[in-house]
């Protein structure tokens, strides 16, 4: 079964209450012919299962593991180091995805000799750290879309040097990002999603409702 994943370019793991991660890895049905996309279901994907899939899918361009709340940094490291053609990585609500990430981790430690073609990264509702985010920026300098909504550990320092091509940035519910940083980012990014009250300077006093 896993040999067929060599040809899979897009992989989405969806929830199913009927399957656990072991059955998912061993019994998830695939057509006999090689295919470019696959949607598989599981109830609780763990790092071991995720790494097995990732290592069996060297040509992945899109990987969607959203909602797999048991995954940790072991899966993130595997995706970054093994999927060298990855264009889209969706980890929304994988809230433990940075668990176990060493603060001193670098691009060299990941064994990456070249940058990823990653363009879209969704880390919303995760425990992403500033040190991990800085490494991700080094690995993916061509990011155009980044979601960090409700990442409570992200602050100003990690956002000081964003990828040059970044066009869309989500920072809703990030309490450590200052109003000053949000105003600066509004000038740098084509579309910034954040708490508007921190960015927009609204008139006060008698002129507040004037036309």
N, C-alpha and C positions, 0 to 999 in steps of 0.2 A: 504493500500500500504506500509506504512512505517514499518508495522509489519514484512514484508518479509525481511527487511534489516538486521534483526537479523542474517540471514544466509550468508550475503554477506561478503566475505573475501577481495575482491579487488574492489575498486571503483574509476573510472576515470570520471571526469567532463570535458566535451569537449564543445567548443563554438558552439552556434547555434544562428543565427540572428532571428530565428522564435519564440524563447521561452524566457520568463523572469524567474526570480528565483522562483516566486510563482507557475507558471505552472510546472516548473521543479520539485518542491517538491511535488506537488499534483497529477500530471498527467503523469509523466514519466513512460513509459510502462515497466513492468517486466513480465516475464513468470509466469504462475500460480504456478509452482513448485519452491521450494527453490533453489537458485543458489549460486555459490561461487564467481562469478565475474559479474560486471555490468558496462557498459559504458553508461553514461547518458549525455544529452546535455542541455545547457542553454546559454542564452545570457549575463546575468549579475547576478551572484550569490552573494548574500549579506550575511553578518554574520548570520542573523536570519535563513536563509535557510540552510547554511552550518552547523550551530550548530544543527539544527533539524535532518539533515542527520547523523551527527556524533553521536548524542545521541541515534539514532535509530540503530546504527551499532556497537555494542560493540565488535564484533569479527573481525573488520577490521584489516587486515595485511598490505594492500597496499592502500594508499590514495593519489590520484593525483588531485590536484586542480590548476595545472599550468595555468597561464594566467588569473586567476580570480582576476582582479586588484582592485576590491572593498573590498576585504576581509582585515580585520585588525587583531590585536592581539587577539581579542575575539575568532576568529576561531582557531588560533594557540593554545590558552590556552585550548579550548574545545578538540582539537585533542590530546593534551598531557595528559590531565586529564581523558578523557573518553575512548580513544582507547588504552587499556592496552596491546593489543597483536600486536601493530603496529610495522611493520618491515621496511616499506618504506614510507617516507613522501616527496612528491614532491610539492614544492610551488614556482617553477620557475616563475618569472615575476608577482608574487603577491606583487607588489612593496610597498603596504601599510601594509604588514603583521605584522610589528612591531609597527604600530601606536597605541598608547594608552598603550604600555607595560610599567608598572611602573619601574623606575630605581632600586627600592629596591626589586623587585619581587624575590622570592626564591622558592626552591622546595617545602618547607613547605606550602607556600602560594597557590601553585597549588593543594594541597591536595593529592600529590603522595606519597604513602607509600613505593613504590619500584621502581626500575629502569625499563625503557622501553627496550624491545628487539630490539630497533631501530638500523638498520644497514646502511641504506642509507637515506641521507637527502640532498635535493636540495633546496637551498635558493638563487640561482643566481638571479641577477636583482631584489633584494628586498632592503628594508631599514633596514635590520637586524642590530641590535645594539650590541655592545660588551657585555653589561650587560646581554642581552637576550641570547647571544651565550654561555656565561659562564654557565647559568642555563641549557641550552640544553645539554652541555657537562656533567653536573652532572646527568641529567635524562637519558642520552644515552651513558654510558661509553663504550659500545661495538660497537660504530660506526666504520664501515670499509670504508665508502665512503661518502665524504662531498663536496658539490659544493657551493662555496661562490663567484663565478665569478661576477664581477661588483657590489659587495657590498661595496659601497664607505665609509661606516661608520666603517668598520672593520679594526683594526690596530694590532700592535704587541702584546699588552697586552693580548688580548683575545685568541691569538694563542700560548701563552707561555706554556700552559699545555693542549695538545691535548689528545683525547682518545688513549689509548695504542695500540689498534688494528687497528687504522686508516691506510689504505693502499693507498687510492686515495684522493687527495685534490685538488680542483680547486680554484685558486686565481687570475685568469686573471682579469685585470682591477681593482685592489684594490690599489689605490694610497697611502693609509695610511700604507700599509705593507712595511717595509723597506727592502732594498736589503740584509742587514745583516740577517734579519729574514728569508727571502726566502732561503738564502744559508743554514741556519741552518735546515730549514724544509726539504730541499732537502736531507739531511742526515738522516732524521727521517722517511720520508714517501716514500713508494715504488714508487708511481707515483705522481709527483707534476706538475700540470698544472698552469703555471704562465708566466709572461713576461720574456722570456729567457735572454734578455739582462741584466737583473738585477742579474741573477744567474751565468751565464757562464762567466768565466774570459777569454776573448779572447786576443791573442797576438797582440801587436801593433808594429809599426815601421817596420824596414826592414824584420823582421821575421814573419810578419803577414800572408804572403801567402806561407810560406815555407812548403814543404812536410814533 
